[in-house]
Amino acid sequence: MRSTIIFRCANFFILCLACLPITVQAEAQTAETKLVRVAVFDYPDKESNGPRNLKQFLTPANGFKYQVVRPAEIRNGILKDFDVLIMPGGSGSKQSKALAPEGRKAVRQFVQNGGGYVGICAGAYLASSHYPWSLGVINARVWDRQHWARGAETVEIGLTPAGQQVLARGPKSYKVRYQNGPLLVPDNQQHLPGYEVLASFETEVARNGAPAGAMVGTHAIIRSKFGAGRVICYSPHPEAQDGPKSLVASGVYWAAQVD
C-alpha cells in the first residue's frame, strides 16, 4: 500500500511539472499578443485624412488596436479604456474648441494618470504650452508664430541620437510631408519639465511671407513626460501616404510605455 501511495504521489508531481511550462508559455503568449489600445481623435462626421492614414498601419498585425473617438466620448470618460490618445492633423484651435473645457480636462487627466499622448501637426499645437486654448502637456512654444501658414511641401528631418534610439535605428534623415506644423522650441513653464529633441528640420518651407532660414534647426519631433504619462509631438506628417510611418508607430509604442 505504501509503495502504491508513493507511486501515485510521484505521478502527480511529474504531472504538475509537465503542466507548469504550459501555463508559463500561455501567459507569455498572452503578454506577447497584448495590443496597444489607441484612441484616434476625430470630430467631423466624415473621416479625416489623418485618422484614415493612421488606420492603415495601426493594425493588430502591427500590435495596435485602433478606434476613433469623438469629443463627447472623451468628455464622458472613454479614454479610461485606452493606452494612448492620438490627436492628428487638422486645426489645433478647432480640436480644442470641439473638446470643450471638460474634454481638455479629461485629456490632461488621462495623461497625468499615465496615458500616452501623440500629437501630430495640429495635435502638437494643441499639446504645446503656447496658446490659451492649448493643453499645456509639453513645455514647448511655437517659433515664428505669425507665419504659421508657411506652406506644404516635403522636407527633410534629421534624427538626434535619442531619436534614432526611440524611433528608428536605420537612417538618420527622413523625407516627410510638412503642412503648416508648429516650429517647436522650448518654452519656460516652471511647472513642466523640459522636453527632449528627437528630430530637427534640416530643410524648410518659406512661403506666404515666412522668412527664409526660420524653420531650419527648429524641432520637428519632441518628447516629454506629463505626470505619470508620456507625450510625443510631431510637427510634420510621417503618417502620410508614402511617409515613414514607422516613426509614428514607434512613438506610439513609446507613449504607451511598453518599452
Buried (B, 14 or more C-beta within 10 A) or exposed (E): EEEEEEEEEEEEEEEEEEEEEEEEEEEEEEEEEEBBBBBBBBBEEEEBBBBBBBBEBBEEEBBBBBBBBBBBBBBEEBBEEBBBBBBBBBBBBBBBBBBBEEBBBBBBBBBEEBBBBBBBBBBBBBBBBBBEBBBBBBBBBBBBEEBBEBBBBBBBBBBBEBBBEBBBEEEBEBBBBBBBBBBBBBBEBEEBEBBBBBBBBBBBBBEEEBEEEBBBBBBBBBBBBBBEBBBBBBBBBBBBEEBBBBBBBBBBBBBBBEE
